[in-house]
């Protein structure tokens, strides 16, 4: 392997020496139902595709999946389509485009699966494939089998796989908590933003039933959407005042992965477009990502940036800013925006269009109560999101250290 450093106690092994190819064809019958499965790209594992009668399956070259096998999609492996067969997918049906590999006794298949998630293995998959287009590459198993990789003894493989698996489980549990929190918050939002707290009398309006004491008003009555300034591309500097563009507004957060700057003197010259901690900013071109609005609260670390054109700042008019945030993210407002954007290309929302959206408006004191109830869900989600980020950073660090032998485990 040339200049590849093999950690002490590890050995270089040919991939082909770690596995045997399983041949497990299914003798298909027309009247039997088969559970057809596939493997997702980017190491996302198996998923159910469909169930079909043998009679309805045109290509009759299915094979049986066996728990513990390592399976590769020959047509999609350059995109990371490989996975270990878990008990849930045992005895499901694989198409002829998959190859099943049985690990030898000194190979932990879960450790090998983690290796296959790394860029170095992705390169080997690509180098072992042929074709004129990345979406139409064909995998040559023999070529891949000839590659050598540094490999630890079995006890170390098992220990590393166990450590990485425990982090994966923690990530999955945290994601589940986040998803459940979002689900509960969504239900609570729908209830609180249309029916309020403790109301018994309601009235019919253009947007449906709302509490009798609430008003129906255009959202422009309680806030203003201020568009940003049309700064020129040649105003850009290597450093200076952060320049908040449409690309920096993501769903729920300001994203500085693509960061630009404007001259320091622009702070004073364009102070009307200077953002403050707690401001709400919204994308005005392509404002929706699926059913979610690209709107974000400006954090302390984002404040002092300058607002670019096609990004709007939501300025409250005697209304609670946090209530506004929940309201604008609600199904009611998002749905109204989807209708307004229908047929526009590219989808653009103007200040006038936004400010004309009808919303149910409770008194200020009830706005405060509503946002506090919803904020409890937001805070829980933020805590879990922070935990998730820490776990992903831990996962990335451990993966690099453990799978290369730079960090050794005690077995």
C-alpha positions in Angstrom: 0.0 0.0 0.0 3.0 2.2 -0.4 3.1 5.0 2.2 0.1 3.9 4.2 1.2 3.4 7.8 -0.1 0.2 9.4 -0.7 0.6 13.1 1.2 -1.8 15.5 -0.7 -5.1 15.7 -2.8 -4.4 12.6 -2.2 -6.2 9.3 -2.8 -5.3 5.6 -5.5 -7.6 4.3 -7.0 -8.0 0.8 -10.7 -7.3 1.0 -11.3 -10.5 -1.0 -9.7 -12.6 1.7 -12.3 -11.3 4.3 -15.4 -12.5 2.6 -16.9 -15.3 0.6 -19.7 -14.6 -1.9 -23.1 -16.0 -1.0 -25.2 -17.5 -3.7 -28.8 -17.8 -2.4 -31.2 -17.7 -5.3 -34.9 -17.8 -4.5 -37.0 -20.5 -6.3 -39.9 -18.2 -7.1 -43.5 -19.2 -7.2 -46.2 -17.2 -8.9 -48.6 -17.4 -5.9 -46.1 -16.4 -3.2 -45.6 -12.8 -2.0 -42.1 -11.5 -1.8 -40.8 -8.6 0.4 -38.5 -6.6 -1.9 -35.9 -4.4 -0.3 -33.3 -1.9 -1.4 -30.3 -0.1 0.1 -30.2 3.7 0.3 -27.3 5.8 -0.7 -24.8 7.4 1.7 -24.8 4.4 4.0 -28.4 4.9 5.1 -29.1 1.1 5.2 -31.9 -1.1 4.0 -35.5 0.0 3.4 -38.6 -1.8 2.3 -39.5 -1.1 -1.3 -42.7 -3.1 -1.9 -44.4 -6.5 -1.6 -45.3 -8.4 -4.8 -46.6 -11.6 -6.0 -44.1 -13.8 -7.9 -46.4 -13.6 -10.9 -46.0 -9.8 -11.0 -42.2 -9.8 -10.8 -40.7 -9.6 -14.3 -37.1 -10.3 -13.4 -36.9 -13.7 -11.7 -33.4 -13.5 -10.3 -34.1 -12.6 -6.7 -31.8 -13.8 -3.9 -32.4 -14.2 -0.1 -30.9 -11.8 2.3 -29.3 -13.4 5.4 -28.8 -11.7 8.7 -25.1 -10.7 9.2 -24.2 -10.6 5.5 -22.6 -7.5 4.0 -24.6 -6.5 0.9 -23.5 -4.2 -1.9 -25.6 -2.6 -4.7 -23.5 -3.1 -7.8 -25.2 -0.2 -9.5 -25.2 2.3 -6.6 -22.1 1.5 -4.6 -20.2 4.6 -5.7 -22.9 6.5 -3.8 -22.4 4.4 -0.6 -25.2 1.9 -1.2 -24.0 -1.0 1.1 -25.2 -2.3 4.4 -25.3 -5.1 6.9 -28.4 -7.3 6.9 -30.1 -6.8 10.3 -32.6 -9.3 11.8 -35.4 -7.0 10.6 -34.5 -7.6 7.0 -33.5 -11.3 7.3 -35.0 -13.4 4.5 -36.2 -10.4 2.5 -35.7 -10.5 -1.3 -32.8 -8.8 -3.1 -32.7 -8.1 -6.8 -30.0 -9.4 -9.1 -28.1 -6.1 -8.8 -27.0 -6.9 -5.2 -24.2 -9.1 -4.1 -24.1 -10.7 -0.6 -20.8 -11.3 1.2 -20.3 -13.6 4.1 -17.6 -12.4 6.6 -14.9 -14.8 7.6 -14.5 -15.7 11.2 -11.8 -13.1 11.9 -14.0 -10.3 10.5 -16.5 -8.2 12.5 -19.0 -7.1 9.8 -20.1 -4.1 11.8 -16.5 -2.8 12.0 -16.2 -3.3 8.2 -19.5 -1.5 7.6 -18.0 1.6 9.5 -14.9 1.4 7.3 -17.2 1.5 4.2 -18.6 4.9 5.4 -15.1 6.5 5.0 -13.9 8.6 2.1 -11.0 6.2 1.5 -13.4 3.3 0.9 -15.6 5.5 -1.3 -12.5 6.0 -3.5 -11.9 2.3 -3.7 -15.6 1.8 -4.7 -15.1 4.3 -7.5 -11.8 2.9 -8.6 -13.4 -0.5 -8.8 -16.2 0.7 -11.0 -16.5 1.5 -14.7 -18.8 3.5 -16.9 -19.1 6.9 -18.6 -21.5 8.6 -16.1 -21.4 8.6 -12.3 -25.1 7.6 -12.2 -24.4 4.6 -14.5 -21.3 3.1 -13.1 -21.0 -0.7 -12.8 -19.1 -2.3 -9.9 -16.4 -4.9 -10.5 -16.3 -7.0 -7.4 -12.9 -8.7 -8.3 -11.2 -5.3 -8.7 -12.5 -4.2 -5.3 -11.5 -7.6 -3.7 -7.9 -6.9 -4.8 -7.6 -3.8 -2.6 -5.6 -4.0 0.6 -6.5 -2.2 3.8 -5.0 -2.1 7.3 -7.1 -4.2 9.6 -7.0 -4.7 13.4 -7.4 -8.1 15.3 -10.9 -9.3 15.8 -11.2 -8.2 19.5 -10.2 -4.6 18.6 -12.6 -4.6 15.6 -15.5 -5.6 18.0 -14.5 -3.0 20.6 -14.3 -0.2 18.0 -17.6 -1.2 16.4 -19.2 -1.3 19.9 -18.0 2.2 20.7 -19.2 3.7 17.4 -22.5 1.8 17.7 -23.1 3.3 21.1 -22.6 6.8 19.7 -24.9 6.0 16.8 -27.6 4.8 19.2 -27.3 8.1 21.2 -27.6 10.1 18.0 -30.7 8.1 17.0 -32.3 8.6 20.4 -31.6 12.3 20.4 -33.1 12.6 16.9 -36.2 10.8 18.1 -36.6 13.2 21.0 -36.2 16.1 18.6 -38.8 14.7 16.2 -41.3 14.0 19.0 -40.7 17.5 20.4 -41.4 19.1 17.0 -44.5 16.9 16.6 -45.9 18.0 20.0 -45.0 21.6 19.3 -46.7 21.6 15.9 -49.9 20.3 17.5 -49.7 22.8 20.3 -49.1 25.6 17.9 -52.2 24.7 15.8 -54.3 24.7 19.0 -52.9 27.8 20.7 -52.6 30.0 17.6 -56.2 29.4 16.5 -58.1 28.7 19.7 -56.0 30.4 22.4 -56.0 29.6 26.1 -59.2 28.8 28.0 -61.8 30.2 25.5 -65.3 28.8 25.3 -66.9 31.2 22.8 -65.8 31.3 19.1 -66.7 33.0 15.9 -66.5 32.1 12.2 -64.1 34.1 10.1 -62.5 34.0 6.6 -59.7 31.8 8.0 -61.9 29.6 10.2 -63.1 29.6 13.8 -61.3 31.8 16.3 -62.0 33.0 19.8 -64.8 35.6 20.0 -62.6 38.2 21.7 -59.8 37.9 19.1 -59.5 40.1 16.0 -58.9 39.1 12.4 -56.3 41.4 10.8 -53.7 41.5 8.1 -50.4 40.6 9.6 -49.1 44.0 8.4 -51.2 45.6 11.2 -48.9 44.1 13.8 -45.5 44.0 11.9 -43.6 45.4 9.0 -41.4 43.4 6.6 -38.4 45.6 5.8 -36.4 44.6 2.7 -32.6 44.7 2.7 -30.4 47.0 0.8 -29.1 46.2 -2.7 -25.4 46.1 -2.0 -23.2 45.5 -5.0 -20.9 42.5 -5.5 -17.9 44.8 -5.9 -18.6 46.1 -2.3 -17.4 42.8 -1.0 -14.3 42.7 1.2 -12.1 39.9 2.7 -13.1 41.1 6.2 -15.3 43.7 7.8 -19.0 43.8 8.5 -20.8 40.4 8.0 -23.1 40.6 5.0 -26.3 38.7 5.5 -27.5 37.4 2.2 -30.4 35.1 1.2 -28.0 32.1 1.3 -27.4 32.7 5.0 -31.1 32.3 6.0 -31.9 28.7 6.7 -34.9 27.1 8.4 -34.7 28.2 12.0 -31.1 29.5 12.0 -28.6 31.9 10.4 -26.0 29.9 8.5 -22.6 31.4 7.9 -21.1 28.5 5.9 -20.9 30.9 3.0 -19.7 34.2 4.6 -19.2 37.6 2.9 -18.2 41.0 4.3 -18.8 44.7 3.6 -16.6 47.7 4.4 -16.6 48.7 8.1 -17.8 52.2 7.2 -21.0 50.7 5.9 -22.1 50.2 9.5 -22.7 53.9 9.9 -23.7 54.6 6.3 -26.4 51.9 6.2 -27.3 51.8 9.9 -31.0 51.3 9.0 -30.1 47.8 7.7 -27.9 46.8 10.7 -29.3 43.7 12.4 -29.7 43.4 16.1 -29.8 40.5 18.6 -33.4 39.1 18.6 -34.4 40.4 15.1 -36.3 38.0 12.8 -35.1 37.7 9.3 -36.8 35.9 6.4 -35.9 34.8 2.9 -38.0 36.7 0.4 -36.9 34.7 -2.7 -37.7 31.0 -2.5 -38.8 31.5 1.2 -40.1 28.0 1.6 -38.2 24.7 1.8 -40.9 22.1 1.4 -43.5 23.1 4.0 -41.0 25.0 6.2 -40.2 28.7 6.1 -36.7 30.1 5.9 -36.9 32.4 8.8 -34.4 32.8 11.6 -33.9 34.6 14.9 -30.7 36.8 14.8 -28.4 35.7 17.7 -25.9 37.8 19.5 -23.1 36.4 17.4 -25.1 37.4 14.2 -25.9 40.9 15.3 -24.0 43.8 13.6 -24.4 42.2 10.2 -26.0 44.1 7.3 -29.2 43.1 5.6 -29.0 42.4 1.9 -31.8 42.7 -0.6 -34.4 39.8 -0.9 -33.9 39.2 2.8 -36.5 40.8 5.0 -36.5 41.9 8.7 -39.8 41.5 10.5 -40.3 44.6 12.7 -43.2 44.3 15.3 -45.7 47.1 15.7 -46.8 46.8 19.3 -46.8 43.0 19.1 -44.7 40.4 20.9 -41.7 39.5 18.7 -41.6 35.9 19.9 -45.3 35.4 19.4 -44.8 36.7 15.8 -42.0 34.1 15.3 -44.4 31.3 16.3 -47.3 32.8 14.3 -45.2 33.2 11.1 -44.0 29.6 11.3 -47.5 28.3 11.8 -49.4 26.2 9.2 -51.8 29.1 8.8 -49.2 31.7 7.6 -47.0 29.2 5.7 -50.1 27.9 3.9 -51.1 31.4 3.0 -47.6 32.1 1.6 -47.7 28.8 -0.4 -51.0 30.0 -2.1 -49.5 33.5 -2.7 -46.4 32.0 -4.3 -48.2 29.6 -6.6 -47.3 30.2 -10.2 -44.5 32.7 -9.5 -41.0 31.9 -10.9 -38.8 32.3 -9.1 -41.1 32.2 -6.0 -40.8 35.7 -4.5 -42.8 37.3 -1.7 -43.0 41.0 -1.5 -43.5 43.1 1.7 -47.0 44.0 0.4 -47.9 40.4 -0.2 -46.6 39.2 3.2 -48.3 42.1 5.1 -51.7 41.3 3.5 -51.9 37.7 5.0 -54.8 37.5 7.4 -54.1 36.3 10.9 -56.1 35.8 14.2 -54.9 38.3 16.8 -55.2 37.8 20.5 -54.6 40.6 23.1 -51.0 41.3 24.0 -51.2 39.5 27.4 -52.4 36.3 25.7 -49.7 36.6 23.0 -47.2 36.5 25.9 -48.9 33.4 27.5 -49.0 31.6 24.2 -45.4 32.2 23.2 -44.2 31.1 26.7 -46.0 27.8 26.3 -44.5 27.3 22.9 -41.1 28.5 24.0 -40.9 25.6 26.4 -40.9 23.2 23.4 -38.4 25.4 21.5 -36.0 25.4 24.4 -36.2 21.6 24.7 -35.6 21.3 21.0 -32.6 23.7 21.1 -31.1 21.7 24.0 -31.4 18.5 22.1 -30.1 20.0 18.9 -27.0 21.2 20.8 -26.6 17.7 22.2 -27.0 16.2 18.7 -24.3 18.5 17.3 -21.9 17.5 20.2 -22.7 13.8 19.5 -22.0 14.2 15.7 -18.7 16.0 16.5 -17.8 13.1 18.8 -18.8 10.6 16.2 -16.7 12.3 13.5 -13.6 12.5 15.8 -13.9 9.0 17.1 -14.4 7.6 13.6 -11.3 9.2 12.2 -9.2 8.2 15.3 -10.4 4.7 15.8 -10.7 3.4 12.2 -7.2 4.5 11.4 -5.6 3.2 14.6 -4.4 6.7 15.6 -6.3 6.1 18.8 -6.2 2.6 20.2 -8.7 0.9 22.4 -8.1 -1.4 25.4 -9.5 -4.9 24.8 
